[in-house]
Amino acid sequence: MSDCLFCKIGSGRIPATVVMQDDDLMAFDDVNPQASVHVLVIPKRHVTGLNDVGAGDHAWLGRLLEAAIQVAGKKGIAESGYRVVVNQGRDGGQSVFHLHLHLLGGRHMAWPPG
């Protein structure tokens, strides 16, 4: 989508601090971090949200989670712990309507979340 913020970041039209990427996904530091480590992991193809993942999308959805694990290692939070969050829809807290994972760490995460 030409007006999607994350599509623009994924294609390189908007700069980001990239942590890792390949042909299908990108992980980059969040510009409004909610923890000392806050990385967004996105598919480069546009998918509006988790509800739009289809039966044939299991492989790349799993790859997003694998990328989050790899980024946690790169950021030094794999052993201490981290949280992976997916917000779906407005009531779920989704503000950018391009599927993305939030990888949060570097501090204690309370439960339930605030």
Residue frames as qw, qx, qy, qz and C-alpha x, y, z in Angstrom:
[[0.000, 0.888, 0.459, 0.000, 0.00, 0.00, 0.00],
 [0.457, 0.531, -0.010, 0.714, 1.46, 3.31, -1.06],
 [0.218, -0.739, 0.094, -0.630, 0.28, 5.25, 2.01],
 [0.871, -0.448, -0.204, 0.018, 1.22, 2.65, 4.67],
 [0.211, -0.882, 0.410, -0.098, 3.96, 3.83, 7.04],
 [0.691, -0.386, 0.606, 0.079, 5.42, 0.34, 7.56],
 [0.804, 0.469, 0.311, 0.193, 5.32, -0.45, 3.83],
 [0.289, 0.921, -0.168, 0.198, 7.38, 2.71, 3.29],
 [0.418, -0.717, 0.555, -0.058, 9.86, 1.67, 5.98],
 [0.843, -0.040, 0.533, 0.066, 10.03, -1.89, 4.64],
 [0.718, 0.610, 0.221, 0.252, 10.79, -0.64, 1.14],
 [0.606, -0.143, 0.007, 0.782, 13.41, 1.85, 2.35],
 [0.124, 0.698, 0.315, 0.631, 11.42, 4.96, 1.40],
 [0.404, -0.838, 0.100, -0.351, 11.41, 6.03, 5.07],
 [0.396, 0.456, -0.706, 0.370, 14.65, 5.50, 7.02],
 [0.809, -0.531, -0.026, -0.252, 14.73, 3.34, 10.13],
 [0.161, -0.623, 0.751, -0.147, 17.34, 1.89, 12.46],
 [0.878, 0.126, -0.362, -0.287, 17.31, -1.61, 11.01],
 [0.580, -0.515, 0.610, -0.165, 18.25, -4.46, 13.34],
 [0.382, -0.096, 0.874, 0.284, 17.83, -7.22, 10.76],
 [0.635, 0.484, 0.057, -0.599, 16.11, -7.87, 7.46],
 [0.409, -0.039, 0.828, 0.383, 15.78, -10.29, 4.60],
 [0.057, -0.149, -0.627, -0.763, 13.66, -10.40, 1.47],
 [0.347, -0.509, -0.728, -0.302, 10.45, -10.98, 3.42],
 [0.489, -0.785, -0.374, 0.074, 10.74, -9.14, 6.73],
 [0.298, 0.569, -0.273, 0.717, 12.39, -6.30, 8.57],
 [0.576, -0.641, -0.424, 0.278, 13.08, -5.57, 12.24],
 [0.287, 0.534, -0.081, 0.791, 13.77, -2.01, 13.32],
 [0.228, -0.211, -0.579, 0.754, 13.94, 0.04, 16.51],
 [0.054, -0.798, -0.593, -0.089, 10.67, 1.68, 17.51],
 [0.234, 0.493, -0.035, 0.837, 10.86, 5.49, 17.39],
 [0.460, -0.558, 0.139, -0.677, 8.66, 5.70, 20.52],
 [0.501, 0.096, -0.843, 0.173, 10.13, 2.93, 22.70],
 [0.676, -0.561, -0.086, -0.470, 8.13, 1.59, 25.64],
 [0.878, -0.426, 0.121, 0.181, 11.13, -0.29, 27.08],
 [0.249, -0.735, 0.471, 0.419, 14.90, 0.03, 26.76],
 [0.133, -0.103, 0.846, 0.505, 14.63, -2.53, 23.94],
 [0.544, 0.526, 0.461, -0.463, 11.62, -2.01, 21.67],
 [0.060, -0.257, 0.727, 0.633, 11.92, -3.44, 18.17],
 [0.713, 0.379, 0.200, -0.554, 9.17, -3.84, 15.58],
 [0.299, -0.132, 0.873, 0.363, 9.21, -6.89, 13.33],
 [0.573, 0.502, 0.136, -0.633, 7.16, -6.53, 10.13],
 [0.689, 0.278, 0.597, 0.303, 6.49, -8.49, 6.99],
 [0.144, -0.275, 0.326, 0.893, 7.60, -6.48, 3.97],
 [0.134, -0.358, -0.710, -0.591, 4.39, -7.34, 2.15],
 [0.332, -0.230, 0.197, -0.893, 1.33, -5.50, 3.36],
 [0.414, -0.386, -0.824, -0.033, -0.92, -7.42, 5.72],
 [0.260, -0.685, -0.074, -0.676, -3.32, -5.19, 7.64],
 [0.461, -0.522, 0.503, -0.512, -3.43, -7.23, 10.84],
 [0.228, -0.209, 0.942, -0.128, -3.44, -10.65, 12.43],
 [0.630, 0.361, 0.539, -0.428, -7.03, -11.26, 11.31],
 [0.600, 0.685, -0.191, -0.367, -5.84, -11.01, 7.69],
 [0.114, -0.462, 0.871, 0.124, -3.38, -13.90, 7.94],
 [0.829, 0.177, -0.204, -0.490, -4.57, -16.76, 5.76],
 [0.962, -0.154, 0.224, -0.042, -4.10, -20.52, 5.76],
 [0.834, 0.412, -0.038, 0.364, -1.14, -20.24, 3.37],
 [0.091, 0.862, -0.240, 0.437, 0.65, -17.69, 5.57],
 [0.839, -0.542, -0.016, 0.032, 1.86, -19.98, 8.35],
 [0.823, 0.105, -0.048, 0.556, 5.47, -20.13, 7.15],
 [0.286, 0.532, -0.086, 0.793, 6.12, -16.39, 7.06],
 [0.525, -0.732, -0.035, -0.433, 4.16, -15.84, 10.27],
 [0.906, -0.354, -0.042, 0.227, 6.46, -18.35, 11.96],
 [0.643, 0.327, -0.040, 0.692, 9.41, -16.55, 10.39],
 [0.127, -0.780, 0.030, -0.613, 8.31, -13.31, 12.11],
 [0.763, -0.630, 0.057, -0.130, 8.49, -15.09, 15.47],
 [0.886, -0.005, 0.006, 0.463, 11.87, -16.60, 14.60],
 [0.359, 0.610, -0.039, 0.705, 13.10, -13.10, 13.74],
 [0.437, -0.795, 0.052, -0.418, 11.91, -11.82, 17.12],
 [0.902, -0.393, 0.055, 0.169, 13.94, -14.56, 18.83],
 [0.731, 0.274, 0.031, 0.624, 17.02, -13.67, 16.76],
 [0.060, 0.750, -0.027, 0.658, 16.64, -9.96, 17.53],
 [0.683, -0.710, 0.020, -0.170, 16.28, -10.73, 21.25],
 [0.888, -0.159, 0.055, 0.428, 19.66, -12.46, 21.03],
 [0.490, 0.500, 0.062, 0.711, 21.24, -9.57, 19.13],
 [0.192, -0.767, 0.003, -0.612, 19.88, -7.07, 21.65],
 [0.253, 0.285, -0.747, 0.545, 21.12, -9.12, 24.63],
 [0.522, -0.211, 0.331, -0.757, 17.73, -9.84, 26.19],
 [0.705, 0.040, -0.634, -0.315, 17.23, -13.49, 25.21],
 [0.483, -0.042, -0.794, 0.368, 18.36, -14.85, 28.57],
 [0.036, 0.059, 0.499, -0.864, 16.83, -12.21, 30.86],
 [0.227, 0.535, 0.800, -0.149, 13.46, -12.34, 29.10],
 [0.081, 0.108, -0.288, -0.948, 11.31, -10.33, 26.77],
 [0.470, 0.469, 0.610, -0.432, 7.74, -9.90, 25.60],
 [0.071, 0.059, 0.672, 0.734, 6.34, -10.26, 22.08],
 [0.307, 0.503, 0.523, -0.616, 3.06, -8.42, 21.47],
 [0.077, 0.247, 0.667, 0.699, 0.70, -8.30, 18.50],
 [0.266, 0.380, 0.396, -0.792, -2.08, -5.72, 18.66],
 [0.112, 0.310, 0.817, 0.473, -5.14, -6.45, 16.52],
 [0.094, -0.731, -0.561, -0.376, -7.66, -3.71, 15.73],
 [0.045, -0.675, 0.107, -0.729, -8.33, -0.41, 17.41],
 [0.713, -0.609, 0.046, -0.344, -9.60, -1.89, 20.68],
 [0.948, -0.125, -0.069, 0.285, -6.54, -4.15, 20.74],
 [0.396, -0.773, 0.162, 0.469, -4.26, -1.11, 20.60],
 [0.634, 0.209, 0.457, 0.587, -3.27, -1.33, 16.93],
 [0.048, 0.823, 0.078, -0.561, -2.36, 2.15, 15.67],
 [0.178, 0.528, -0.611, -0.563, -0.51, 1.25, 12.45],
 [0.850, 0.205, 0.325, -0.360, -2.60, -1.05, 10.30],
 [0.630, 0.508, -0.587, -0.024, 0.24, -3.20, 8.99],
 [0.925, -0.339, -0.171, 0.011, 0.82, -6.42, 10.93],
 [0.317, 0.645, -0.527, 0.453, 3.80, -6.07, 13.28],
 [0.780, -0.387, -0.434, 0.230, 5.28, -7.68, 16.35],
 [0.155, -0.873, 0.293, -0.359, 6.54, -5.58, 19.25],
 [0.804, -0.038, -0.454, 0.383, 9.63, -7.08, 20.88],
 [0.260, -0.845, 0.140, -0.446, 10.03, -5.47, 24.31],
 [0.870, -0.238, -0.312, 0.299, 12.72, -6.09, 26.89],
 [0.409, 0.403, -0.302, 0.761, 15.51, -4.73, 28.98],
 [0.277, -0.303, 0.412, -0.814, 13.24, -4.19, 31.98],
 [0.166, 0.175, 0.925, -0.295, 10.82, -6.19, 34.11],
 [0.350, -0.197, -0.509, -0.761, 7.45, -6.68, 32.41],
 [0.358, -0.001, 0.649, -0.672, 4.54, -6.68, 34.82],
 [0.291, -0.219, -0.816, -0.449, 1.49, -8.87, 34.36],
 [0.540, 0.634, 0.515, 0.203, -1.20, -8.04, 33.63],
 [0.390, 0.208, 0.167, 0.881, 0.03, -5.28, 31.34],
 [0.032, -0.411, -0.367, 0.834, -1.07, -1.74, 32.20]]
